[in-house]
Amino acid sequence: MPYGWTGQLLRTDLTKGSTTKEPLNLEWAREYIGGRGLGTRYLYEEMDPTVDALSPDNKLIFATGPLTGTYAPTGGRYMVICKSPLTDAVACSNSGGYWGP
């Protein structure tokens, strides 16, 4: 995959308790590069702006960048993006660490 992306994303529906694997929109990945930009694009495209931030229809997006999983400095970082109940606008949080073995 170009630019270090794996070419896929995982969707988890907490209401249904299901997951599906989907292809990553590579055009968006090239245009928005990192987790913050790409996650925000998915949020804007897939969620109605009138959705209440505390409703089950709000999306909680965990987005990585193209360096995630590499030995590059800051390669263990990811973004969490959603609609904030405090501001009613997009909220982004950056975190890092290990999630798996």
Phi and psi restraints in degrees (range 20) as a CNS / XPLOR table:
assign (resid 1 and name C) (resid 2 and name N)
       (resid 2 and name CA) (resid 2 and name C) 1.0 -72.0 20.0 2
assign (resid 2 and name N) (resid 2 and name CA)
       (resid 2 and name C) (resid 3 and name N) 1.0 150.8 20.0 2
assign (resid 2 and name C) (resid 3 and name N)
       (resid 3 and name CA) (resid 3 and name C) 1.0 64.1 20.0 2
assign (resid 3 and name N) (resid 3 and name CA)
       (resid 3 and name C) (resid 4 and name N) 1.0 18.6 20.0 2
assign (resid 3 and name C) (resid 4 and name N)
       (resid 4 and name CA) (resid 4 and name C) 1.0 86.6 20.0 2
assign (resid 4 and name N) (resid 4 and name CA)
       (resid 4 and name C) (resid 5 and name N) 1.0 -0.8 20.0 2
assign (resid 4 and name C) (resid 5 and name N)
       (resid 5 and name CA) (resid 5 and name C) 1.0 -77.0 20.0 2
assign (resid 5 and name N) (resid 5 and name CA)
       (resid 5 and name C) (resid 6 and name N) 1.0 151.4 20.0 2
assign (resid 5 and name C) (resid 6 and name N)
       (resid 6 and name CA) (resid 6 and name C) 1.0 -85.2 20.0 2
assign (resid 6 and name N) (resid 6 and name CA)
       (resid 6 and name C) (resid 7 and name N) 1.0 -13.5 20.0 2
assign (resid 6 and name C) (resid 7 and name N)
       (resid 7 and name CA) (resid 7 and name C) 1.0 86.2 20.0 2
assign (resid 7 and name N) (resid 7 and name CA)
       (resid 7 and name C) (resid 8 and name N) 1.0 11.5 20.0 2
assign (resid 7 and name C) (resid 8 and name N)
       (resid 8 and name CA) (resid 8 and name C) 1.0 -145.0 20.0 2
assign (resid 8 and name N) (resid 8 and name CA)
       (resid 8 and name C) (resid 9 and name N) 1.0 161.0 20.0 2
assign (resid 8 and name C) (resid 9 and name N)
       (resid 9 and name CA) (resid 9 and name C) 1.0 -135.1 20.0 2
assign (resid 9 and name N) (resid 9 and name CA)
       (resid 9 and name C) (resid 10 and name N) 1.0 157.7 20.0 2
assign (resid 9 and name C) (resid 10 and name N)
       (resid 10 and name CA) (resid 10 and name C) 1.0 -116.0 20.0 2
assign (resid 10 and name N) (resid 10 and name CA)
       (resid 10 and name C) (resid 11 and name N) 1.0 124.2 20.0 2
assign (resid 10 and name C) (resid 11 and name N)
       (resid 11 and name CA) (resid 11 and name C) 1.0 -103.6 20.0 2
assign (resid 11 and name N) (resid 11 and name CA)
       (resid 11 and name C) (resid 12 and name N) 1.0 133.8 20.0 2
assign (resid 11 and name C) (resid 12 and name N)
       (resid 12 and name CA) (resid 12 and name C) 1.0 -121.3 20.0 2
assign (resid 12 and name N) (resid 12 and name CA)
       (resid 12 and name C) (resid 13 and name N) 1.0 124.1 20.0 2
assign (resid 12 and name C) (resid 13 and name N)
       (resid 13 and name CA) (resid 13 and name C) 1.0 -100.9 20.0 2
assign (resid 13 and name N) (resid 13 and name CA)
       (resid 13 and name C) (resid 14 and name N) 1.0 105.4 20.0 2
assign (resid 13 and name C) (resid 14 and name N)
       (resid 14 and name CA) (resid 14 and name C) 1.0 -69.4 20.0 2
assign (resid 14 and name N) (resid 14 and name CA)
       (resid 14 and name C) (resid 15 and name N) 1.0 -28.0 20.0 2
assign (resid 14 and name C) (resid 15 and name N)
       (resid 15 and name CA) (resid 15 and name C) 1.0 -68.9 20.0 2
assign (resid 15 and name N) (resid 15 and name CA)
       (resid 15 and name C) (resid 16 and name N) 1.0 -44.2 20.0 2
assign (resid 15 and name C) (resid 16 and name N)
       (resid 16 and name CA) (resid 16 and name C) 1.0 -88.2 20.0 2
assign (resid 16 and name N) (resid 16 and name CA)
       (resid 16 and name C) (resid 17 and name N) 1.0 -17.9 20.0 2
assign (resid 16 and name C) (resid 17 and name N)
       (resid 17 and name CA) (resid 17 and name C) 1.0 70.0 20.0 2
assign (resid 17 and name N) (resid 17 and name CA)
       (resid 17 and name C) (resid 18 and name N) 1.0 38.5 20.0 2
assign (resid 17 and name C) (resid 18 and name N)
       (resid 18 and name CA) (resid 18 and name C) 1.0 -128.5 20.0 2
assign (resid 18 and name N) (resid 18 and name CA)
       (resid 18 and name C) (resid 19 and name N) 1.0 158.8 20.0 2
assign (resid 18 and name C) (resid 19 and name N)
       (resid 19 and name CA) (resid 19 and name C) 1.0 -131.4 20.0 2
assign (resid 19 and name N) (resid 19 and name CA)
       (resid 19 and name C) (resid 20 and name N) 1.0 148.7 20.0 2
assign (resid 19 and name C) (resid 20 and name N)
       (resid 20 and name CA) (resid 20 and name C) 1.0 -138.7 20.0 2
assign (resid 20 and name N) (resid 20 and name CA)
       (resid 20 and name C) (resid 21 and name N) 1.0 144.4 20.0 2
assign (resid 20 and name C) (resid 21 and name N)
       (resid 21 and name CA) (resid 21 and name C) 1.0 -99.4 20.0 2
assign (resid 21 and name N) (resid 21 and name CA)
       (resid 21 and name C) (resid 22 and name N) 1.0 133.9 20.0 2
assign (resid 21 and name C) (resid 22 and name N)
       (resid 22 and name CA) (resid 22 and name C) 1.0 -133.4 20.0 2
assign (resid 22 and name N) (resid 22 and name CA)
       (resid 22 and name C) (resid 23 and name N) 1.0 157.1 20.0 2
assign (resid 22 and name C) (resid 23 and name N)
       (resid 23 and name CA) (resid 23 and name C) 1.0 -70.7 20.0 2
assign (resid 23 and name N) (resid 23 and name CA)
       (resid 23 and name C) (resid 24 and name N) 1.0 142.0 20.0 2
assign (resid 23 and name C) (resid 24 and name N)
       (resid 24 and name CA) (resid 24 and name C) 1.0 -74.1 20.0 2
assign (resid 24 and name N) (resid 24 and name CA)
       (resid 24 and name C) (resid 25 and name N) 1.0 140.1 20.0 2
assign (resid 24 and name C) (resid 25 and name N)
       (resid 25 and name CA) (resid 25 and name C) 1.0 -74.3 20.0 2
assign (resid 25 and name N) (resid 25 and name CA)
       (resid 25 and name C) (resid 26 and name N) 1.0 98.5 20.0 2
assign (resid 25 and name C) (resid 26 and name N)
       (resid 26 and name CA) (resid 26 and name C) 1.0 -68.0 20.0 2
assign (resid 26 and name N) (resid 26 and name CA)
       (resid 26 and name C) (resid 27 and name N) 1.0 -27.4 20.0 2
assign (resid 26 and name C) (resid 27 and name N)
       (resid 27 and name CA) (resid 27 and name C) 1.0 -62.5 20.0 2
assign (resid 27 and name N) (resid 27 and name CA)
       (resid 27 and name C) (resid 28 and name N) 1.0 -45.2 20.0 2
assign (resid 27 and name C) (resid 28 and name N)
       (resid 28 and name CA) (resid 28 and name C) 1.0 -65.0 20.0 2
assign (resid 28 and name N) (resid 28 and name CA)
       (resid 28 and name C) (resid 29 and name N) 1.0 -41.0 20.0 2
assign (resid 28 and name C) (resid 29 and name N)
       (resid 29 and name CA) (resid 29 and name C) 1.0 -59.8 20.0 2
assign (resid 29 and name N) (resid 29 and name CA)
       (resid 29 and name C) (resid 30 and name N) 1.0 -40.6 20.0 2
assign (resid 29 and name C) (resid 30 and name N)
       (resid 30 and name CA) (resid 30 and name C) 1.0 -69.4 20.0 2
assign (resid 30 and name N) (resid 30 and name CA)
       (resid 30 and name C) (resid 31 and name N) 1.0 -38.5 20.0 2
assign (resid 30 and name C) (resid 31 and name N)
       (resid 31 and name CA) (resid 31 and name C) 1.0 -74.4 20.0 2
assign (resid 31 and name N) (resid 31 and name CA)
       (resid 31 and name C) (resid 32 and name N) 1.0 -38.8 20.0 2
assign (resid 31 and name C) (resid 32 and name N)
       (resid 32 and name CA) (resid 32 and name C) 1.0 -106.1 20.0 2
assign (resid 32 and name N) (resid 32 and name CA)
       (resid 32 and name C) (resid 33 and name N) 1.0 -6.8 20.0 2
assign (resid 32 and name C) (resid 33 and name N)
       (resid 33 and name CA) (resid 33 and name C) 1.0 57.1 20.0 2
assign (resid 33 and name N) (resid 33 and name CA)
       (resid 33 and name C) (resid 34 and name N) 1.0 -77.2 20.0 2
assign (resid 33 and name C) (resid 34 and name N)
       (resid 34 and name CA) (resid 34 and name C) 1.0 -90.4 20.0 2
assign (resid 34 and name N) (resid 34 and name CA)
       (resid 34 and name C) (resid 35 and name N) 1.0 177.5 20.0 2
assign (resid 34 and name C) (resid 35 and name N)
       (resid 35 and name CA) (resid 35 and name C) 1.0 -61.7 20.0 2
assign (resid 35 and name N) (resid 35 and name CA)
       (resid 35 and name C) (resid 36 and name N) 1.0 -37.7 20.0 2
assign (resid 35 and name C) (resid 36 and name N)
       (resid 36 and name CA) (resid 36 and name C) 1.0 -65.6 20.0 2
assign (resid 36 and name N) (resid 36 and name CA)
       (resid 36 and name C) (resid 37 and name N) 1.0 -50.6 20.0 2
assign (resid 36 and name C) (resid 37 and name N)
       (resid 37 and name CA) (resid 37 and name C) 1.0 -65.4 20.0 2
assign (resid 37 and name N) (resid 37 and name CA)
       (resid 37 and name C) (resid 38 and name N) 1.0 -45.2 20.0 2
assign (resid 37 and name C) (resid 38 and name N)
       (resid 38 and name CA) (resid 38 and name C) 1.0 -67.1 20.0 2
assign (resid 38 and name N) (resid 38 and name CA)
       (resid 38 and name C) (resid 39 and name N) 1.0 -43.5 20.0 2
assign (resid 38 and name C) (resid 39 and name N)
       (resid 39 and name CA) (resid 39 and name C) 1.0 -63.7 20.0 2
assign (resid 39 and name N) (resid 39 and name CA)
       (resid 39 and name C) (resid 40 and name N) 1.0 -39.4 20.0 2
assign (resid 39 and name C) (resid 40 and name N)
       (resid 40 and name CA) (resid 40 and name C) 1.0 -65.5 20.0 2
assign (resid 40 and name N) (resid 40 and name CA)
       (resid 40 and name C) (resid 41 and name N) 1.0 -39.0 20.0 2
assign (resid 40 and name C) (resid 41 and name N)
       (resid 41 and name CA) (resid 41 and name C) 1.0 -62.1 20.0 2
assign (resid 41 and name N) (resid 41 and name CA)
       (resid 41 and name C) (resid 42 and name N) 1.0 -46.2 20.0 2
assign (resid 41 and name C) (resid 42 and name N)
       (resid 42 and name CA) (resid 42 and name C) 1.0 -59.9 20.0 2
assign (resid 42 and name N) (resid 42 and name CA)
       (resid 42 and name C) (resid 43 and name N) 1.0 -41.7 20.0 2
assign (resid 42 and name C) (resid 43 and name N)
       (resid 43 and name CA) (resid 43 and name C) 1.0 -61.2 20.0 2
assign (resid 43 and name N) (resid 43 and name CA)
       (resid 43 and name C) (resid 44 and name N) 1.0 -48.5 20.0 2
assign (resid 43 and name C) (resid 44 and name N)
       (resid 44 and name CA) (resid 44 and name C) 1.0 -64.8 20.0 2
assign (resid 44 and name N) (resid 44 and name CA)
       (resid 44 and name C) (resid 45 and name N) 1.0 -37.1 20.0 2
assign (resid 44 and name C) (resid 45 and name N)
       (resid 45 and name CA) (resid 45 and name C) 1.0 -76.5 20.0 2
assign (resid 45 and name N) (resid 45 and name CA)
       (resid 45 and name C) (resid 46 and name N) 1.0 -30.7 20.0 2
assign (resid 45 and name C) (resid 46 and name N)
       (resid 46 and name CA) (resid 46 and name C) 1.0 -108.9 20.0 2
assign (resid 46 and name N) (resid 46 and name CA)
       (resid 46 and name C) (resid 47 and name N) 1.0 -4.0 20.0 2
assign (resid 46 and name C) (resid 47 and name N)
       (resid 47 and name CA) (resid 47 and name C) 1.0 -127.7 20.0 2
assign (resid 47 and name N) (resid 47 and name CA)
       (resid 47 and name C) (resid 48 and name N) 1.0 132.9 20.0 2
assign (resid 47 and name C) (resid 48 and name N)
       (resid 48 and name CA) (resid 48 and name C) 1.0 -64.4 20.0 2
assign (resid 48 and name N) (resid 48 and name CA)
       (resid 48 and name C) (resid 49 and name N) 1.0 131.7 20.0 2
assign (resid 48 and name C) (resid 49 and name N)
       (resid 49 and name CA) (resid 49 and name C) 1.0 -64.5 20.0 2
assign (resid 49 and name N) (resid 49 and name CA)
       (resid 49 and name C) (resid 50 and name N) 1.0 -15.3 20.0 2
assign (resid 49 and name C) (resid 50 and name N)
       (resid 50 and name CA) (resid 50 and name C) 1.0 -87.4 20.0 2
assign (resid 50 and name N) (resid 50 and name CA)
       (resid 50 and name C) (resid 51 and name N) 1.0 -1.5 20.0 2
assign (resid 50 and name C) (resid 51 and name N)
       (resid 51 and name CA) (resid 51 and name C) 1.0 -62.0 20.0 2
assign (resid 51 and name N) (resid 51 and name CA)
       (resid 51 and name C) (resid 52 and name N) 1.0 133.5 20.0 2
assign (resid 51 and name C) (resid 52 and name N)
       (resid 52 and name CA) (resid 52 and name C) 1.0 -66.8 20.0 2
assign (resid 52 and name N) (resid 52 and name CA)
       (resid 52 and name C) (resid 53 and name N) 1.0 134.8 20.0 2
assign (resid 52 and name C) (resid 53 and name N)
       (resid 53 and name CA) (resid 53 and name C) 1.0 -62.3 20.0 2
assign (resid 53 and name N) (resid 53 and name CA)
       (resid 53 and name C) (resid 54 and name N) 1.0 -24.2 20.0 2
assign (resid 53 and name C) (resid 54 and name N)
       (resid 54 and name CA) (resid 54 and name C) 1.0 -98.3 20.0 2
assign (resid 54 and name N) (resid 54 and name CA)
       (resid 54 and name C) (resid 55 and name N) 1.0 5.9 20.0 2
assign (resid 54 and name C) (resid 55 and name N)
       (resid 55 and name CA) (resid 55 and name C) 1.0 -87.0 20.0 2
assign (resid 55 and name N) (resid 55 and name CA)
       (resid 55 and name C) (resid 56 and name N) 1.0 159.8 20.0 2
assign (resid 55 and name C) (resid 56 and name N)
       (resid 56 and name CA) (resid 56 and name C) 1.0 -64.9 20.0 2
assign (resid 56 and name N) (resid 56 and name CA)
       (resid 56 and name C) (resid 57 and name N) 1.0 -13.0 20.0 2
assign (resid 56 and name C) (resid 57 and name N)
       (resid 57 and name CA) (resid 57 and name C) 1.0 -80.7 20.0 2
assign (resid 57 and name N) (resid 57 and name CA)
       (resid 57 and name C) (resid 58 and name N) 1.0 -12.6 20.0 2
assign (resid 57 and name C) (resid 58 and name N)
       (resid 58 and name CA) (resid 58 and name C) 1.0 -68.6 20.0 2
assign (resid 58 and name N) (resid 58 and name CA)
       (resid 58 and name C) (resid 59 and name N) 1.0 141.0 20.0 2
assign (resid 58 and name C) (resid 59 and name N)
       (resid 59 and name CA) (resid 59 and name C) 1.0 -96.1 20.0 2
assign (resid 59 and name N) (resid 59 and name CA)
       (resid 59 and name C) (resid 60 and name N) 1.0 143.9 20.0 2
assign (resid 59 and name C) (resid 60 and name N)
       (resid 60 and name CA) (resid 60 and name C) 1.0 -118.7 20.0 2
assign (resid 60 and name N) (resid 60 and name CA)
       (resid 60 and name C) (resid 61 and name N) 1.0 108.5 20.0 2
assign (resid 60 and name C) (resid 61 and name N)
       (resid 61 and name CA) (resid 61 and name C) 1.0 -108.2 20.0 2
assign (resid 61 and name N) (resid 61 and name CA)
       (resid 61 and name C) (resid 62 and name N) 1.0 125.2 20.0 2
assign (resid 61 and name C) (resid 62 and name N)
       (resid 62 and name CA) (resid 62 and name C) 1.0 -103.9 20.0 2
assign (resid 62 and name N) (resid 62 and name CA)
       (resid 62 and name C) (resid 63 and name N) 1.0 113.8 20.0 2
assign (resid 62 and name C) (resid 63 and name N)
       (resid 63 and name CA) (resid 63 and name C) 1.0 -124.5 20.0 2
assign (resid 63 and name N) (resid 63 and name CA)
       (resid 63 and name C) (resid 64 and name N) 1.0 133.8 20.0 2
assign (resid 63 and name C) (resid 64 and name N)
       (resid 64 and name CA) (resid 64 and name C) 1.0 -104.8 20.0 2
assign (resid 64 and name N) (resid 64 and name CA)
       (resid 64 and name C) (resid 65 and name N) 1.0 168.3 20.0 2
assign (resid 64 and name C) (resid 65 and name N)
       (resid 65 and name CA) (resid 65 and name C) 1.0 -105.9 20.0 2
assign (resid 65 and name N) (resid 65 and name CA)
       (resid 65 and name C) (resid 66 and name N) 1.0 178.1 20.0 2
assign (resid 65 and name C) (resid 66 and name N)
       (resid 66 and name CA) (resid 66 and name C) 1.0 -68.9 20.0 2
assign (resid 66 and name N) (resid 66 and name CA)
       (resid 66 and name C) (resid 67 and name N) 1.0 -14.1 20.0 2
assign (resid 66 and name C) (resid 67 and name N)
       (resid 67 and name CA) (resid 67 and name C) 1.0 -93.2 20.0 2
assign (resid 67 and name N) (resid 67 and name CA)
       (resid 67 and name C) (resid 68 and name N) 1.0 -7.2 20.0 2
assign (resid 67 and name C) (resid 68 and name N)
       (resid 68 and name CA) (resid 68 and name C) 1.0 -61.3 20.0 2
assign (resid 68 and name N) (resid 68 and name CA)
       (resid 68 and name C) (resid 69 and name N) 1.0 133.1 20.0 2
assign (resid 68 and name C) (resid 69 and name N)
       (resid 69 and name CA) (resid 69 and name C) 1.0 88.2 20.0 2
assign (resid 69 and name N) (resid 69 and name CA)
       (resid 69 and name C) (resid 70 and name N) 1.0 1.6 20.0 2
assign (resid 69 and name C) (resid 70 and name N)
       (resid 70 and name CA) (resid 70 and name C) 1.0 -103.9 20.0 2
assign (resid 70 and name N) (resid 70 and name CA)
       (resid 70 and name C) (resid 71 and name N) 1.0 177.4 20.0 2
assign (resid 70 and name C) (resid 71 and name N)
       (resid 71 and name CA) (resid 71 and name C) 1.0 -89.7 20.0 2
assign (resid 71 and name N) (resid 71 and name CA)
       (resid 71 and name C) (resid 72 and name N) 1.0 9.5 20.0 2
assign (resid 71 and name C) (resid 72 and name N)
       (resid 72 and name CA) (resid 72 and name C) 1.0 -67.0 20.0 2
assign (resid 72 and name N) (resid 72 and name CA)
       (resid 72 and name C) (resid 73 and name N) 1.0 148.3 20.0 2
assign (resid 72 and name C) (resid 73 and name N)
       (resid 73 and name CA) (resid 73 and name C) 1.0 -56.0 20.0 2
assign (resid 73 and name N) (resid 73 and name CA)
       (resid 73 and name C) (resid 74 and name N) 1.0 139.0 20.0 2
assign (resid 73 and name C) (resid 74 and name N)
       (resid 74 and name CA) (resid 74 and name C) 1.0 63.3 20.0 2
assign (resid 74 and name N) (resid 74 and name CA)
       (resid 74 and name C) (resid 75 and name N) 1.0 20.4 20.0 2
assign (resid 74 and name C) (resid 75 and name N)
       (resid 75 and name CA) (resid 75 and name C) 1.0 -71.7 20.0 2
assign (resid 75 and name N) (resid 75 and name CA)
       (resid 75 and name C) (resid 76 and name N) 1.0 -7.4 20.0 2
assign (resid 75 and name C) (resid 76 and name N)
       (resid 76 and name CA) (resid 76 and name C) 1.0 -102.6 20.0 2
assign (resid 76 and name N) (resid 76 and name CA)
       (resid 76 and name C) (resid 77 and name N) 1.0 20.5 20.0 2
assign (resid 76 and name C) (resid 77 and name N)
       (resid 77 and name CA) (resid 77 and name C) 1.0 -94.7 20.0 2
assign (resid 77 and name N) (resid 77 and name CA)
       (resid 77 and name C) (resid 78 and name N) 1.0 154.7 20.0 2
assign (resid 77 and name C) (resid 78 and name N)
       (resid 78 and name CA) (resid 78 and name C) 1.0 -149.8 20.0 2
assign (resid 78 and name N) (resid 78 and name CA)
       (resid 78 and name C) (resid 79 and name N) 1.0 163.1 20.0 2
assign (resid 78 and name C) (resid 79 and name N)
       (resid 79 and name CA) (resid 79 and name C) 1.0 -113.9 20.0 2
assign (resid 79 and name N) (resid 79 and name CA)
       (resid 79 and name C) (resid 80 and name N) 1.0 146.8 20.0 2
assign (resid 79 and name C) (resid 80 and name N)
       (resid 80 and name CA) (resid 80 and name C) 1.0 -117.6 20.0 2
assign (resid 80 and name N) (resid 80 and name CA)
       (resid 80 and name C) (resid 81 and name N) 1.0 123.6 20.0 2
assign (resid 80 and name C) (resid 81 and name N)
       (resid 81 and name CA) (resid 81 and name C) 1.0 -126.8 20.0 2
assign (resid 81 and name N) (resid 81 and name CA)
       (resid 81 and name C) (resid 82 and name N) 1.0 136.6 20.0 2
assign (resid 81 and name C) (resid 82 and name N)
       (resid 82 and name CA) (resid 82 and name C) 1.0 -161.2 20.0 2
assign (resid 82 and name N) (resid 82 and name CA)
       (resid 82 and name C) (resid 83 and name N) 1.0 -179.5 20.0 2
assign (resid 82 and name C) (resid 83 and name N)
       (resid 83 and name CA) (resid 83 and name C) 1.0 -89.7 20.0 2
assign (resid 83 and name N) (resid 83 and name CA)
       (resid 83 and name C) (resid 84 and name N) 1.0 127.0 20.0 2
assign (resid 83 and name C) (resid 84 and name N)
       (resid 84 and name CA) (resid 84 and name C) 1.0 -80.4 20.0 2
assign (resid 84 and name N) (resid 84 and name CA)
       (resid 84 and name C) (resid 85 and name N) 1.0 133.2 20.0 2
assign (resid 84 and name C) (resid 85 and name N)
       (resid 85 and name CA) (resid 85 and name C) 1.0 -72.1 20.0 2
assign (resid 85 and name N) (resid 85 and name CA)
       (resid 85 and name C) (resid 86 and name N) 1.0 -20.3 20.0 2
assign (resid 85 and name C) (resid 86 and name N)
       (resid 86 and name CA) (resid 86 and name C) 1.0 -76.8 20.0 2
assign (resid 86 and name N) (resid 86 and name CA)
       (resid 86 and name C) (resid 87 and name N) 1.0 -46.4 20.0 2
assign (resid 86 and name C) (resid 87 and name N)
       (resid 87 and name CA) (resid 87 and name C) 1.0 -107.0 20.0 2
assign (resid 87 and name N) (resid 87 and name CA)
       (resid 87 and name C) (resid 88 and name N) 1.0 -13.8 20.0 2
assign (resid 87 and name C) (resid 88 and name N)
       (resid 88 and name CA) (resid 88 and name C) 1.0 62.9 20.0 2
assign (resid 88 and name N) (resid 88 and name CA)
       (resid 88 and name C) (resid 89 and name N) 1.0 23.3 20.0 2
assign (resid 88 and name C) (resid 89 and name N)
       (resid 89 and name CA) (resid 89 and name C) 1.0 -125.9 20.0 2
assign (resid 89 and name N) (resid 89 and name CA)
       (resid 89 and name C) (resid 90 and name N) 1.0 -178.6 20.0 2
assign (resid 89 and name C) (resid 90 and name N)
       (resid 90 and name CA) (resid 90 and name C) 1.0 -68.1 20.0 2
assign (resid 90 and name N) (resid 90 and name CA)
       (resid 90 and name C) (resid 91 and name N) 1.0 134.8 20.0 2
assign (resid 90 and name C) (resid 91 and name N)
       (resid 91 and name CA) (resid 91 and name C) 1.0 -118.9 20.0 2
assign (resid 91 and name N) (resid 91 and name CA)
       (resid 91 and name C) (resid 92 and name N) 1.0 135.8 20.0 2
assign (resid 91 and name C) (resid 92 and name N)
       (resid 92 and name CA) (resid 92 and name C) 1.0 -127.4 20.0 2
assign (resid 92 and name N) (resid 92 and name CA)
       (resid 92 and name C) (resid 93 and name N) 1.0 136.1 20.0 2
assign (resid 92 and name C) (resid 93 and name N)
       (resid 93 and name CA) (resid 93 and name C) 1.0 -132.4 20.0 2
assign (resid 93 and name N) (resid 93 and name CA)
       (resid 93 and name C) (resid 94 and name N) 1.0 138.2 20.0 2
assign (resid 93 and name C) (resid 94 and name N)
       (resid 94 and name CA) (resid 94 and name C) 1.0 -107.4 20.0 2
assign (resid 94 and name N) (resid 94 and name CA)
       (resid 94 and name C) (resid 95 and name N) 1.0 136.8 20.0 2
assign (resid 94 and name C) (resid 95 and name N)
       (resid 95 and name CA) (resid 95 and name C) 1.0 -144.9 20.0 2
assign (resid 95 and name N) (resid 95 and name CA)
       (resid 95 and name C) (resid 96 and name N) 1.0 169.7 20.0 2
assign (resid 95 and name C) (resid 96 and name N)
       (resid 96 and name CA) (resid 96 and name C) 1.0 -151.1 20.0 2
assign (resid 96 and name N) (resid 96 and name CA)
       (resid 96 and name C) (resid 97 and name N) 1.0 167.5 20.0 2
assign (resid 96 and name C) (resid 97 and name N)
       (resid 97 and name CA) (resid 97 and name C) 1.0 135.8 20.0 2
assign (resid 97 and name N) (resid 97 and name CA)
       (resid 97 and name C) (resid 98 and name N) 1.0 -167.5 20.0 2
assign (resid 97 and name C) (resid 98 and name N)
       (resid 98 and name CA) (resid 98 and name C) 1.0 -112.0 20.0 2
assign (resid 98 and name N) (resid 98 and name CA)
       (resid 98 and name C) (resid 99 and name N) 1.0 138.0 20.0 2
assign (resid 98 and name C) (resid 99 and name N)
       (resid 99 and name CA) (resid 99 and name C) 1.0 -108.7 20.0 2
assign (resid 99 and name N) (resid 99 and name CA)
       (resid 99 and name C) (resid 100 and name N) 1.0 -15.2 20.0 2
assign (resid 99 and name C) (resid 100 and name N)
       (resid 100 and name CA) (resid 100 and name C) 1.0 -140.5 20.0 2
assign (resid 100 and name N) (resid 100 and name CA)
       (resid 100 and name C) (resid 101 and name N) 1.0 -173.6 20.0 2
